[in-house]
Amino acid sequence: FPKPDGISEDNTYCESATVLTLNPIWSNAGGRPFIPSSGFFRFTKGAFVYNAPAGVNTINPNINLVQGGGSYGIYQVTYHYTDANGCTNVSPAKELRIYPLPQLSFNYTNACFGDVTQFTPTINLPAIDANDGITEIKWEFGDGTVETYSGATLAQGYNVSHTYSIAITYQAKLTVSTLQTCSSTFIKNIRIG
C-alpha cells in the first residue's frame, strides 16, 4: 500500500484565500495523487487542531481554520491514513503559512472645497514572521486622483493631503498591499462642503 511521504502544493496563502487544496505525496504510488476515503489532513497551530473530513483535500481557511484572532498564522499540516490492513501512517509535517490582511481605516480633516484635506490612515498588520510587511499604500480620492506610495516613498503614504474643487460627497479609498501580496481596501464617504 502507498505510504504518505509529505504534502505537495504551495505552503503560503493570504488570509483572503477561500480555497486551500492539499495533496499527499505517496511513495510506491507512481507519483499520482491518491486521496483515500479514510485519509484526512490535520492542521495544528499551538493548541488549535482541525481535522479535515476524511477524503477531503480542499478547505476554506476562513471557515475551517478560524479560531480566536482569525485564520492567519503558521500551521503544521500532516496527512493521516489507515490502509486496508489497519496500518496507520502519518506524513511528515509540512509548514503552512497563512498571512494576515492589513487592517485599515482612515480619518480626514478640513473638508471644505478649495482647502487642503488631510488624510491619516490607521494600518495594522499582525506579524506571523519576518517575511511580511507593508509594500504599497494607494489612495483614491474619489475625484479621479490616485496616489500610490511604495519603496522610497512608502512613508509619505501615511500622511497625505488632497484639495477638492467641488462641494459634493466623494468616495475615498485606501488600499494597502503586503510583501506576501495580501491586500485590503477601506472606503469612506468624504463630504466636502
C-alpha positions in Angstrom: 0.0 0.0 0.0 1.2 3.6 -0.6 2.6 5.5 2.3 2.3 9.3 2.6 5.7 10.9 2.3 4.6 14.5 2.6 2.2 17.1 1.3 2.5 18.9 -2.0 1.3 22.3 -3.1 2.1 25.8 -2.2 2.6 26.5 1.5 1.9 30.2 1.5 -1.5 31.8 1.3 -3.2 35.1 2.1 -5.9 35.2 4.8 -8.4 36.1 2.0 -7.9 32.7 0.2 -11.2 30.9 0.0 -9.8 27.6 -1.3 -6.8 25.7 0.0 -6.1 22.4 -1.8 -3.5 19.9 -0.5 -2.5 16.6 -1.9 -0.4 13.9 -0.1 2.8 12.7 -1.8 3.0 9.0 -2.0 5.9 6.6 -2.3 5.1 3.4 -4.3 2.1 5.2 -6.0 3.8 6.0 -9.3 3.7 9.8 -8.4 0.0 10.1 -8.9 -2.2 11.9 -6.4 -4.1 9.4 -4.3 -6.6 10.5 -1.6 -8.2 7.5 0.0 -11.6 8.0 1.7 -10.1 7.0 5.1 -7.3 9.6 5.0 -7.5 13.1 6.4 -5.4 16.3 6.8 -4.7 17.7 10.3 -3.9 21.4 10.8 -2.2 22.3 14.1 -1.4 25.8 15.3 -0.5 25.9 19.0 -3.4 24.4 20.9 -5.7 24.7 17.9 -6.3 21.4 15.9 -8.5 21.0 12.9 -9.1 17.6 11.3 -10.5 17.9 7.8 -13.2 15.4 6.9 -11.9 12.1 5.6 -11.3 12.1 1.9 -11.5 15.9 1.6 -8.4 17.7 0.3 -10.0 21.2 -0.2 -10.9 23.5 2.7 -11.9 27.2 3.1 -9.4 28.6 5.7 -11.8 31.4 6.6 -14.4 28.8 7.7 -12.4 25.8 8.8 -9.3 27.4 10.4 -11.0 30.3 12.2 -10.2 30.5 15.9 -9.6 33.4 18.2 -8.0 36.2 16.1 -8.6 34.8 12.6 -7.3 32.1 10.3 -3.8 33.6 9.8 -0.8 32.0 11.3 1.7 29.2 10.9 0.2 25.7 10.8 1.8 22.3 10.9 -0.1 20.1 8.4 0.1 16.3 8.4 -1.8 13.6 6.4 -3.2 10.6 8.4 -4.2 7.4 6.6 -5.2 4.0 7.7 -4.8 1.3 5.0 -6.9 -1.8 4.3 -4.8 -3.8 6.7 -5.5 -1.4 9.6 -2.0 0.1 9.5 -1.9 3.8 10.3 0.6 6.1 8.6 1.2 9.8 9.2 3.1 12.0 6.8 5.9 14.3 7.9 4.6 17.7 8.9 4.6 20.5 6.4 4.5 24.1 7.4 1.6 26.1 6.0 1.7 29.9 6.3 -1.5 32.0 6.1 -0.6 35.6 6.1 -2.9 38.2 7.5 -4.7 41.0 5.6 -3.8 44.6 6.6 -6.5 46.1 9.0 -7.3 49.6 7.8 -9.2 52.8 8.5 -8.5 56.5 8.0 -9.6 59.9 9.2 -9.6 63.2 7.4 -9.7 66.9 8.4 -10.6 70.2 6.8 -13.4 69.0 4.5 -14.1 72.3 2.7 -13.7 72.6 -1.1 -10.7 74.6 -2.1 -8.9 73.9 1.2 -6.4 71.2 1.8 -8.0 68.0 3.2 -5.6 65.9 5.3 -5.8 62.1 5.4 -4.3 60.0 8.1 -4.5 56.2 7.9 -4.5 53.6 10.7 -2.8 50.5 9.4 -2.3 47.3 11.4 -0.6 44.2 10.0 -0.3 41.4 12.6 3.1 39.7 12.2 3.5 36.0 11.9 7.1 36.1 10.8 9.8 38.5 9.4 8.7 37.6 5.8 5.9 40.2 5.6 5.4 43.9 5.7 3.6 46.8 4.0 4.9 47.4 0.5 2.3 49.7 -1.0 -0.2 52.4 0.1 -2.7 53.5 -2.5 -5.1 56.4 -2.1 -8.1 57.0 -4.4 -9.7 60.3 -3.5 -12.9 59.8 -5.4 -12.4 62.6 -7.9 -10.2 60.6 -10.3 -7.0 61.4 -8.4 -4.9 58.3 -7.4 -1.7 58.4 -5.5 0.5 55.3 -4.9 3.4 55.1 -2.5 5.9 52.3 -2.4 9.6 51.8 -1.9 11.4 55.0 -1.0 8.1 57.0 -1.0 6.1 54.5 1.2 6.4 56.6 4.4 4.7 59.5 2.6 1.6 57.4 2.2 0.9 57.6 5.9 0.2 61.3 5.8 -1.3 62.6 2.6 -3.3 65.7 1.6 -5.7 66.5 -1.2 -7.6 69.5 -2.4 -11.1 69.0 -3.7 -12.5 71.6 -6.1 -16.2 70.8 -5.9 -18.5 70.6 -2.9 -20.0 67.1 -3.1 -19.6 63.7 -1.4 -16.7 61.7 -2.6 -15.9 58.1 -2.0 -12.3 57.8 -0.9 -10.4 54.5 -0.9 -7.3 53.4 0.9 -5.7 50.1 -0.4 -2.7 48.6 1.4 -0.6 45.7 0.0 2.0 43.5 1.7 5.1 41.7 0.7 3.1 38.4 0.5 0.7 40.1 -2.0 -2.2 40.3 0.5 -4.2 43.5 0.2 -7.2 45.2 1.9 -9.3 48.2 0.9 -11.1 50.6 3.2 -13.7 53.0 1.8 -15.2 56.1 3.4 -17.5 58.8 2.1 -15.9 62.3 2.3 -18.4 65.2 2.4 -16.8 68.3 1.1 -18.7 71.5 1.9 
